């Protein structure tokens, strides 16, 4: 199947395209291929000219603190232009050409006050980044059964060719002997990018629509995650120090305190999402 998409050379997109390449072929719309997704006419012309039945929209401004600094700019901010207006342009082209759209969203759309979040829970974004991503979600709904929203959380993989994920930042800090400090009272669900790829392959092959939480199967604190990384890769767990969530993020953009998303819905498609323990084992094997 041919796929045209944005952000396919990024952290998640590059992992997905690599793992799905035996069954899918990809055309990436990015600055590297001469497309600025904030230029509506250029983006629209490339999408309309493509015969691909699906658009994968991975591109986004994901710098949470950077987005927050633009909040007062509102709809003129770069975050809004990339995360909302570019999404609107893609949706318009999808409607014109009868394409289906896969839109990548985030666990940050929730405020983090509940113990667990399902796809039926109503988002309450707290940061400007989260607000713009949720606005993108709302617009995808206008596609009806041609729109697919996938929420992911803290993606990680064995090899990073560009932007580093939280796993590699922690591992490099441990390897340098510097240790690291991470919140011990926060909850998150790290997600193995290999699993995201498999889930996307399954959902797209079955022409799924709606919202799905494509996240890991283990909620834990960043502090616990750091200690697991240390133990798996032969570093002293004492190099990982704990700090409270409020202190760690003091003066920064709001983040969800408990971002424990349920992945029960995606399991119905026969997709097994790894626990963080399982993901670390897989990565250790891949890095040998």
C-alpha positions, 0 to 999 in steps of 0.5 A, a space after each residue: 500500500 502506498 502512503 503519503 505522509 508528514 514527519 516520516 523522518 522524525 523519531 516515531 515516523 522513521 521507526 514506523 516507516 522502517 518496520 512497515 516498509 515490507 508491506 507499505 511504500 512511503 512518500 514523505 512531505 517535509 522540508 527535506 523533500 521541499 515541502 513546508 507543511 505550513 504553506 497550504 497551497 504547496 501541501 495541498 497540491 502534493 496531497 491532491 496529486 498523490 494516489 495514496 489512499 492514506 495520509 500519515 500525519 506525524 509532523 508536529 511541534 512537540 517542544 512542550 516548553 517551547 510551545 508554552 512560550 508562544 501561548 500568548 501569540 495564540 493562532 499566530 504561534 508556530 505551534 498553532 500553524 503546525 499543529 492545527 492549521 497544517 492539519 486543517 489543510 491536510 483534512 481539506 485535501 483528504 476530503 477532496 481526494 477521498 483519502 483516509 487520515 491517520 493523525 498522531 496525538 498525545 497523552 498530554 491532551 489529558 490533565 492527569 487528574 484521573 487514575 486511568 484514561 480511556 478513549 471515551 474520556 474527555 480531554 482537558 489539555 493544560 499546556 499550549 502544546 496539548 491544546 494545539 494537538 487536541 484542536 487537531 484531533 477535533 478537526 480530524 473528527 470532521 472526516 468521520 469514518 475516514 479519520 483515525 486518531 492515535 494517541 501515543 505516550 513517551 515513544 522510545 526505540 533501540 536506535 535514534 538517528 535524530 531526536 533522542 527519546 527519553 530512554 536514550 537521554 537517560 541511558 546516555 546520562 548513566 553511561 557518562 556517569 553523571 546519573 540522573 534525576 527523575 520524578 518518583 510520584 508521576 505516572 506515565 506509560 512508555 511506548 515501544 515504537 516497534 509496537 506503534 508500527 505494528 499497531 498502525 499496520 493492523 489498524 490501517 489494514 483494517 481501515 479502522 477509524 476513531 480514537 485509539 490509545 497506542 501506548 505501552 502496557 505498564 504504568 510507572 514513574 520516570 524514576 522507576 523507568 530510570 532504575 530499570 534502564 540502569 539495571 538492564 544495561 549494567 549501571 548502578 541503580 543508585 545513579 538514579 535519584 528521585 525528585 517530586 513532580 512539582 519540583 522537577 517541572 517547576 517553572 515549566 509548561 504544565 504536564 499531566 501528573 498521572 498519564 496512565 492511558 488504557 490500551 484495552 481498545 487496541 488489544 481488540 485488533 490483536 495488537 499486544 503492546 509491550 510492558 516497559 520491561 519487555 521493551 527494554 529486553 527487546 532493545 537490549 537484544 537489538 543493540 547487541 
